[in-house]
């Protein structure tokens, strides 16, 4: 279906079917792009990390309302902490040894979600510092696979001195998906 128009005073012709074909290809390409959406927990005002290895629970994330007919590309965990406080006057405090934050769906199996390296969050004695946001590079879509309630914990949390206090802690899940 040819049409006519003018460009800079010069008469031109265009085949509308070529434009439609181009737009159809663009629509397919857009559908294949990954779209992110985040779901967040309710804030926990105080979480104390101990000097004796123990699991420490974090707030749950409820995922509800993911679009139907999507293909999950990737799911990552986010941890937001407003402030980090060393409540011990005896010296600097930090994460002691490499650790993980883990996730599970309801009562399923725990999997690693965020890597916490040794000496993360080093804080001087009796000091409070600005918080942190950690966005994981571990894809947890095999466990975090759609709507549901997801539990989180520090697995065997351990700090140098009792205790490292985290204030206003939120946990998030970022879903990357494409239309199928």
Backbone as CSV, one residue per row, in Angstrom:
resi,resn,N_x,N_y,N_z,CA_x,CA_y,CA_z,C_x,C_y,C_z
1,UNK,0.841,-1.163,0.000,0.000,0.000,0.000,0.898,1.241,0.000
2,UNK,1.200,1.768,-1.160,2.073,2.934,-1.229,1.343,4.198,-0.808
3,UNK,2.095,5.127,-0.260,1.574,6.430,0.116,2.562,7.487,-0.324
4,UNK,2.114,8.726,-0.422,2.991,9.804,-0.862,3.102,10.854,0.232
5,UNK,4.271,11.497,0.301,4.491,12.584,1.230,5.629,13.431,0.683
6,UNK,5.895,14.544,1.321,6.933,15.460,0.849,8.030,15.597,1.901
7,UNK,9.292,15.533,1.468,10.445,15.802,2.308,11.179,16.966,1.668
8,UNK,11.276,18.066,2.395,11.936,19.281,1.933,11.456,19.680,0.546
9,UNK,10.135,19.637,0.367,9.527,20.081,-0.888,9.618,19.077,-2.018
10,UNK,10.189,17.926,-1.769,10.344,16.913,-2.809,9.364,15.778,-2.551
11,UNK,8.600,15.406,-3.599,7.610,14.347,-3.473,8.295,12.990,-3.321
12,UNK,7.896,12.217,-2.293,8.463,10.897,-2.016,7.338,9.879,-1.945
13,UNK,7.699,8.600,-2.108,6.737,7.513,-1.963,7.246,6.557,-0.897
14,UNK,6.313,5.974,-0.170,6.668,4.990,0.838,5.658,3.854,0.794
15,UNK,6.146,2.669,1.045,5.269,1.503,1.123,4.958,1.274,2.607
16,UNK,3.727,1.501,3.008,3.307,1.384,4.407,3.588,-0.016,4.953
17,UNK,3.509,-1.032,4.125,3.759,-2.397,4.608,5.195,-2.552,5.106
18,UNK,6.145,-1.776,4.541,7.523,-1.820,5.040,7.604,-1.230,6.454
19,UNK,6.856,-0.177,6.703,6.838,0.435,8.033,6.219,-0.530,9.038
20,UNK,5.108,-1.156,8.660,4.439,-2.111,9.542,5.370,-3.275,9.861
21,UNK,6.093,-3.783,8.871,7.024,-4.895,9.094,8.139,-4.462,10.052
22,UNK,8.635,-3.252,9.897,9.673,-2.735,10.787,9.185,-2.611,12.215
23,UNK,7.958,-2.126,12.391,7.389,-1.987,13.731,7.134,-3.348,14.369
24,UNK,6.723,-4.321,13.592,6.508,-5.668,14.113,7.826,-6.247,14.632
25,UNK,8.899,-6.070,13.876,10.214,-6.531,14.330,10.642,-5.824,15.603
26,UNK,10.364,-4.537,15.701,10.700,-3.771,16.903,9.886,-4.271,18.100
27,UNK,8.623,-4.577,17.882,7.776,-5.091,18.959,8.333,-6.416,19.496
28,UNK,8.763,-7.304,18.627,9.343,-8.580,19.058,10.634,-8.364,19.833
29,UNK,11.441,-7.422,19.388,12.695,-7.131,20.082,12.416,-6.569,21.480
30,UNK,11.438,-5.683,21.595,11.083,-5.121,22.899,10.576,-6.203,23.849
31,UNK,9.821,-7.162,23.344,9.313,-8.244,24.186,10.440,-9.106,24.742
32,UNK,11.552,-9.180,24.012,12.655,-10.029,24.463,13.548,-9.331,25.490
33,UNK,13.409,-8.023,25.667,14.222,-7.306,26.650,13.759,-7.628,28.064
34,UNK,14.698,-7.683,28.994,14.376,-7.981,30.390,13.880,-6.714,31.082
35,UNK,12.742,-6.840,31.728,12.145,-5.749,32.492,12.313,-6.055,33.977
36,UNK,12.814,-5.094,34.774,12.957,-5.367,36.213,11.743,-4.898,37.014
37,UNK,11.461,-5.614,38.094,10.460,-5.173,39.077,10.958,-5.627,40.450
38,UNK,10.828,-4.743,41.448,11.312,-5.018,42.803,10.158,-5.264,43.764
39,UNK,10.388,-6.163,44.719,9.479,-6.402,45.841,10.303,-6.265,47.113
40,UNK,9.743,-5.582,48.134,10.493,-5.279,49.356,9.787,-5.802,50.603
41,UNK,10.613,-6.085,51.608,10.099,-6.459,52.932,9.639,-5.206,53.670
42,UNK,9.042,-5.432,54.815,8.804,-4.356,55.773,10.113,-4.170,56.540
43,UNK,10.424,-2.949,56.936,11.691,-2.671,57.629,11.717,-3.311,59.010
44,UNK,12.875,-3.851,59.353,13.145,-4.328,60.716,14.035,-3.271,61.347
45,UNK,13.601,-2.682,62.460,14.317,-1.523,63.012,15.682,-1.855,63.589
46,UNK,15.883,-3.036,64.183,17.182,-3.401,64.763,17.458,-4.885,64.551
47,UNK,18.632,-5.175,63.981,19.119,-6.548,63.886,20.540,-6.546,64.431
48,UNK,20.778,-7.319,65.499,22.106,-7.427,66.101,22.799,-8.680,65.596
49,UNK,24.009,-8.506,65.049,24.816,-9.639,64.618,25.747,-10.015,65.756
50,UNK,25.785,-11.299,66.142,26.485,-11.736,67.351,27.958,-12.105,67.115
51,UNK,28.678,-12.268,68.234,30.080,-12.706,68.194,30.188,-14.223,68.322
52,UNK,29.075,-14.935,68.321,29.048,-16.401,68.295,28.192,-16.803,67.100
53,UNK,28.738,-17.636,66.212,28.050,-17.979,64.969,26.655,-18.526,65.218
54,UNK,25.679,-17.869,64.641,24.289,-18.306,64.742,23.509,-17.726,63.566
55,UNK,22.446,-18.425,63.168,21.581,-17.894,62.119,20.789,-16.714,62.670
56,UNK,20.685,-15.661,61.873,19.931,-14.466,62.268,18.900,-14.198,61.178
57,UNK,17.631,-14.218,61.562,16.553,-14.006,60.596,16.494,-12.564,60.141
58,UNK,16.114,-12.403,58.879,15.876,-11.104,58.262,14.401,-11.033,57.883
59,UNK,13.901,-9.848,57.542,12.487,-9.733,57.186,12.136,-10.546,55.927
60,UNK,10.916,-11.068,55.911,10.397,-11.800,54.750,10.012,-10.828,53.643
61,UNK,10.036,-11.341,52.408,9.550,-10.591,51.254,8.359,-11.351,50.684
62,UNK,7.240,-10.645,50.532,6.049,-11.231,49.919,5.990,-10.740,48.476
63,UNK,5.983,-11.684,47.561,5.887,-11.369,46.135,4.465,-11.683,45.702
64,UNK,3.796,-10.681,45.161,2.416,-10.862,44.722,2.150,-9.953,43.527
65,UNK,1.602,-10.526,42.487,1.207,-9.714,41.347,2.183,-9.690,40.190
66,UNK,3.079,-10.680,40.112,3.914,-10.757,38.910,3.004,-10.981,37.706
67,UNK,3.303,-10.362,36.588,2.449,-10.545,35.405,2.401,-12.008,34.973
68,UNK,1.275,-12.428,34.444,1.162,-13.798,33.933,1.822,-13.872,32.559
69,UNK,2.279,-15.041,32.200,2.850,-15.259,30.878,4.239,-14.690,30.686
70,UNK,4.974,-14.485,31.772,6.329,-13.956,31.646,7.353,-15.081,31.726
71,UNK,8.543,-14.808,31.253,9.665,-15.730,31.401,10.687,-15.052,32.308
72,UNK,10.980,-15.680,33.458,11.989,-15.109,34.358,13.361,-15.247,33.716
73,UNK,14.096,-14.144,33.701,15.445,-14.127,33.154,16.460,-14.267,34.287
74,UNK,16.210,-13.533,35.382,17.146,-13.505,36.512,16.419,-12.932,37.718
75,UNK,16.794,-13.398,38.925,16.277,-12.839,40.177,17.463,-12.646,41.114
76,UNK,17.612,-11.429,41.645,18.697,-11.148,42.584,18.130,-10.546,43.864
77,UNK,18.907,-10.673,44.929,18.519,-10.185,46.250,19.197,-8.842,46.523
78,UNK,18.475,-7.979,47.229,18.991,-6.668,47.614,18.862,-6.545,49.132
79,UNK,19.896,-6.011,49.773,19.857,-5.736,51.207,20.136,-4.256,51.407
80,UNK,19.243,-3.584,52.123,19.432,-2.167,52.436,19.480,-1.998,53.945
81,UNK,20.522,-1.309,54.423,20.708,-1.050,55.851,20.916,0.457,56.006
82,UNK,20.070,1.130,56.797,20.183,2.591,56.956,21.413,2.991,57.734
83,UNK,21.764,2.249,58.801,22.929,2.574,59.630,23.517,1.287,60.186
84,UNK,24.848,1.337,60.436,25.574,0.205,61.006,26.300,0.721,62.236
85,UNK,26.053,0.058,63.379,26.594,0.548,64.655,27.399,-0.540,65.346
86,UNK,28.588,-0.178,65.794,29.395,-1.063,66.631,29.038,-0.714,68.074
87,UNK,28.327,-1.588,68.754,27.891,-1.319,70.130,28.971,-1.682,71.146
88,UNK,30.124,-2.152,70.688,31.197,-2.592,71.583,32.278,-1.512,71.680
89,UNK,32.710,-1.202,72.888,33.767,-0.203,73.113,35.162,-0.813,73.021
90,UNK,35.250,-2.124,72.838,36.529,-2.824,72.881,37.385,-2.742,71.629
91,UNK,36.853,-2.258,70.528,37.644,-2.157,69.305,36.777,-2.184,68.066
92,UNK,37.437,-2.149,66.910,36.715,-2.188,65.636,35.946,-3.497,65.504
93,UNK,34.878,-3.444,64.740,34.007,-4.598,64.573,33.644,-4.728,63.102
94,UNK,33.456,-5.972,62.642,33.105,-6.225,61.240,32.628,-7.667,61.107
95,UNK,32.162,-7.996,59.910,31.833,-9.381,59.583,33.112,-10.209,59.746
96,UNK,33.003,-11.345,60.444,34.165,-12.188,60.734,34.115,-13.433,59.846
97,UNK,34.887,-13.417,58.767,34.906,-14.540,57.830,33.847,-14.381,56.753
98,UNK,34.078,-15.019,55.620,33.120,-14.965,54.520,31.811,-15.637,54.943
99,UNK,30.696,-14.993,54.643,29.372,-15.490,55.040,28.376,-15.253,53.912
100,UNK,27.164,-15.743,54.112,26.106,-15.573,53.123,24.803,-15.151,53.784
101,UNK,24.041,-14.376,53.045,22.619,-14.220,53.331,21.941,-15.247,52.441
102,UNK,21.000,-15.987,53.017,20.324,-17.048,52.278,18.836,-16.752,52.137
103,UNK,18.219,-17.411,51.154,16.792,-17.265,50.875,16.179,-18.648,50.688
104,UNK,14.887,-18.724,51.019,14.104,-19.924,50.711,12.666,-19.493,50.472
105,UNK,11.941,-20.311,49.721,10.517,-20.063,49.508,9.766,-20.783,50.604
106,UNK,9.013,-20.026,51.402,8.271,-20.558,52.536,9.120,-21.532,53.339
107,UNK,8.824,-22.810,53.262,9.577,-23.779,54.067,10.493,-24.644,53.204
108,UNK,10.917,-24.123,52.053,11.798,-24.882,51.162,13.231,-24.901,51.649
109,UNK,14.137,-25.262,50.773,15.562,-25.346,51.100,16.223,-23.982,50.982
110,UNK,17.182,-23.735,51.876,17.933,-22.484,51.859,18.971,-22.521,50.742
111,UNK,19.144,-21.380,50.040,20.197,-21.217,49.032,20.904,-19.888,49.269
112,UNK,22.165,-19.812,48.892,22.926,-18.580,49.036,22.362,-17.497,48.117
113,UNK,22.238,-16.289,48.667,21.663,-15.181,47.909,22.595,-13.974,47.816
114,UNK,23.309,-13.653,48.889,24.250,-12.527,48.894,25.542,-12.986,49.571
115,UNK,26.657,-12.737,48.915,27.974,-13.041,49.457,28.421,-11.875,50.339
116,UNK,28.825,-12.180,51.590,29.322,-11.167,52.521,30.797,-11.458,52.787
117,UNK,31.704,-10.671,52.225,33.132,-10.958,52.413,33.615,-10.629,53.829
118,UNK,34.712,-11.257,54.213,35.342,-10.997,55.504,35.629,-9.503,55.652
119,UNK,35.391,-8.989,56.847,35.629,-7.582,57.217,34.688,-6.583,56.553
120,UNK,33.580,-7.069,55.988,32.565,-6.150,55.480,32.007,-5.346,56.654
121,UNK,31.710,-4.106,56.441,31.107,-3.205,57.431,32.010,-2.973,58.636
122,UNK,33.288,-2.744,58.421,34.197,-2.438,59.530,33.825,-1.089,60.131
123,UNK,33.571,-1.088,61.453,33.140,0.116,62.171,34.002,0.244,63.430
124,UNK,34.495,1.461,63.675,35.319,1.725,64.861,34.507,1.506,66.134
125,UNK,35.205,1.334,67.266,34.575,1.094,68.569,33.549,2.175,68.897
126,UNK,32.414,1.743,69.411,31.336,2.651,69.862,31.000,3.723,68.843
127,UNK,30.895,3.317,67.600,30.648,4.262,66.505,29.480,3.775,65.657
128,UNK,28.813,4.749,65.065,27.719,4.458,64.136,28.064,5.089,62.797
129,UNK,27.879,4.328,61.733,28.190,4.821,60.397,26.978,4.687,59.490
130,UNK,27.062,5.368,58.341,25.999,5.271,57.339,25.870,3.826,56.879
131,UNK,24.703,3.478,56.455,24.425,2.107,56.048,24.944,1.759,54.676
132,UNK,24.348,0.747,54.096,24.844,0.174,52.861,23.674,-0.393,52.066
133,UNK,23.879,-0.543,50.767,22.953,-1.278,49.910,23.783,-2.306,49.158
134,UNK,23.418,-3.562,49.298,24.101,-4.641,48.591,23.146,-5.228,47.561
135,UNK,23.587,-5.275,46.313,22.818,-5.919,45.245,23.624,-7.135,44.818
136,UNK,23.050,-8.299,45.019,23.775,-9.559,44.808,24.054,-9.816,43.336
137,UNK,25.062,-10.631,43.090,25.325,-11.110,41.735,24.958,-12.590,41.591
138,UNK,24.315,-13.145,42.610,23.892,-14.550,42.589,22.448,-14.619,42.076
139,UNK,22.242,-15.377,41.009,20.901,-15.558,40.448,20.162,-16.622,41.259
140,UNK,19.042,-16.251,41.882,18.289,-17.189,42.731,16.945,-17.596,42.113
141,UNK,16.809,-17.455,40.784,15.507,-17.737,40.156,15.076,-19.196,40.271
142,UNK,16.003,-20.119,40.523,15.603,-21.521,40.716,14.787,-21.676,41.993
143,UNK,15.026,-20.819,42.986,14.295,-20.855,44.257,13.206,-19.792,44.299
144,UNK,13.543,-18.600,43.872,12.603,-17.474,43.846,11.975,-17.479,42.458
145,UNK,10.862,-18.204,42.332,10.328,-18.516,41.007,8.954,-17.940,40.709
146,UNK,8.474,-17.009,41.539,7.168,-16.412,41.280,6.547,-15.895,42.563
147,UNK,5.227,-15.717,42.532,4.524,-15.222,43.718,4.725,-16.171,44.893
148,UNK,4.833,-15.602,46.091,5.013,-16.402,47.294,5.678,-15.586,48.387
149,UNK,5.878,-16.226,49.531,6.588,-15.599,50.649,7.988,-16.190,50.710
150,UNK,8.980,-15.302,50.772,10.381,-15.717,50.789,11.015,-15.288,52.103
151,UNK,11.683,-16.255,52.744,12.365,-16.022,54.024,13.845,-15.764,53.751
152,UNK,14.455,-14.955,54.627,15.877,-14.630,54.505,16.549,-14.768,55.858
153,UNK,17.846,-15.099,55.831,18.620,-15.171,57.075,20.101,-14.949,56.772
154,UNK,20.815,-14.448,57.793,22.270,-14.506,57.783,22.593,-15.935,58.212
155,UNK,23.292,-16.695,57.373,23.668,-18.049,57.755,24.932,-17.976,58.611
156,UNK,24.849,-18.506,59.840,25.974,-18.498,60.772,26.614,-17.117,60.895
157,UNK,25.767,-16.126,61.147,26.260,-14.755,61.299,27.318,-14.709,62.397
158,UNK,28.401,-14.008,62.115,29.493,-13.911,63.069,30.223,-12.595,62.844
159,UNK,30.408,-11.833,63.933,31.184,-10.595,63.874,32.335,-10.691,64.876
160,UNK,33.276,-9.753,64.767,34.476,-9.803,65.612,34.162,-9.639,67.093
161,UNK,33.293,-8.688,67.432,32.950,-8.385,68.823,31.438,-8.242,68.941
162,UNK,30.881,-8.586,70.084,29.436,-8.444,70.271,29.131,-6.958,70.489
163,UNK,28.307,-6.343,69.768,27.633,-6.797,68.583,27.712,-5.710,67.525
164,UNK,27.422,-6.121,66.301,27.321,-5.183,65.194,25.831,-5.010,64.934
165,UNK,25.341,-3.798,65.128,23.899,-3.521,65.035,23.563,-2.903,63.690
166,UNK,22.581,-3.506,63.017,22.071,-2.984,61.752,20.725,-2.328,62.028
167,UNK,20.565,-1.086,61.566,19.324,-0.348,61.793,18.522,-0.209,60.502
168,UNK,17.211,-0.340,60.635,16.270,-0.165,59.523,16.683,-1.002,58.311
169,UNK,16.559,-2.299,58.483,16.983,-3.277,57.473,15.798,-3.648,56.590
170,UNK,16.020,-3.585,55.292,15.039,-4.019,54.304,15.690,-5.038,53.391
171,UNK,14.918,-6.032,52.979,15.376,-7.021,52.013,14.490,-6.895,50.787
172,UNK,15.104,-6.969,49.611,14.345,-6.866,48.370,14.689,-7.979,47.403
173,UNK,13.763,-8.239,46.510,13.994,-9.171,45.409,13.755,-8.406,44.119
174,UNK,14.720,-8.471,43.210,14.573,-7.838,41.902,14.412,-8.934,40.857
175,UNK,13.236,-8.940,40.218,12.922,-9.897,39.165,13.197,-9.246,37.812
176,UNK,13.973,-9.910,36.981,14.149,-9.504,35.582,13.360,-10.515,34.751
177,UNK,12.437,-10.033,33.930,11.620,-10.946,33.150,11.395,-10.389,31.749
178,UNK,10.992,-11.274,30.861,10.609,-10.860,29.520,9.238,-11.431,29.217
179,UNK,8.557,-10.771,28.286,7.248,-11.282,27.851,7.484,-12.506,26.987
180,UNK,6.668,-13.524,27.198,6.882,-14.733,26.406,5.870,-14.835,25.293
